[in-house]
Amino acid sequence: MYTPKPTKLGHLVLKVKDVQASVKFYQEVVGLSVSDWIDDRMVFMRSSSDHHDLALLQLPPDQIANQDPLQSRIEHFSYHVESIDEIKKIAQMLQQRGIEIDRGVGRHGPGDNTFIVFRDPDGNNVEFYSDMLQITDQAPYEASVWDGKEMATFDQWDLKEFLVEPPERIKAIIK
């Protein structure tokens, strides 16, 4: 059976209580740069040429009030693989093994990366991604705000390559 060959730990998406305070912290204390926003509820930040290595997701008010301090605030973490072809092989392997796929195969708007997200045995979301936008002095990029209700923000391919129905939390955003 196929075994993926990740090349690096890619990025982490954290759920935060106050996205504005968190952006300020990660800019001023950690030294990250903002790459893009989705509305005013999700921000993509970078320390290198990858479009993002950290994303911060605003918790909704009802979740802030009911947040269990022992519950993880990690939405997902990711590993880079070399190509969309490898993502497709991974997707087939996940299906063969009966591993729960949360979302994908798709291509995000912010970062322009392909992706598949699945669950580990503890229910954590793990993502494999490829082809992320690179931001360098030779290839500068201006941060923008993506519309969270637009399908192209979530998946530029309009769910045509998705192997599963998108989760309800995603459907609610892009209706």
Secondary structure as GFF3:
##gff-version 3
##sequence-region A 1 175
A	DSSP	beta_strand	8	16	.	.	.	ID=ss1
A	DSSP	alpha_helix	19	28	.	.	.	ID=ss2
A	DSSP	beta_strand	33	38	.	.	.	ID=ss3
A	DSSP	beta_strand	42	46	.	.	.	ID=ss4
A	DSSP	beta_strand	54	58	.	.	.	ID=ss5
A	DSSP	alpha_helix	61	65	.	.	.	ID=ss6
A	DSSP	beta_strand	74	80	.	.	.	ID=ss7
A	DSSP	alpha_helix	84	97	.	.	.	ID=ss8
A	DSSP	beta_strand	101	107	.	.	.	ID=ss9
A	DSSP	beta_strand	114	119	.	.	.	ID=ss10
A	DSSP	beta_strand	125	130	.	.	.	ID=ss11
A	DSSP	beta_strand	144	146	.	.	.	ID=ss12
A	DSSP	alpha_helix	151	154	.	.	.	ID=ss13
A	DSSP	alpha_helix	168	174	.	.	.	ID=ss14
###
